[in-house]
Amino acid sequence: MDARNGLLTPIDIVKLWLRKFFRLAPAYYMMWILIWTCTSRVGSGPLWHLAEINTKTCSTDWLPTLYMAGNIWPEQMDPYSGCYQMAWPLQVDM
């Protein structure tokens, strides 16, 4: 990006955001789909109930994950609930 006089224009900010989105989105969505589909079909063990909580809540709370906004919406999230928790640091931060 070319900042004029050290300032970014709104168009430059949109370009930066789109470039970041298109760089991260393919890997993000492929891992989310893989984890969502495979986790619900395999596994057992002493901590498996935590993965089951994640897959149950993922069927209803998938929208924030789709928009990569899982760390800002919903405002209060219980541990091991939501969808695709390991991607939380990659998502939008406001």
Beta strands, then each sheet from edge to edge (+ up, - down):
end
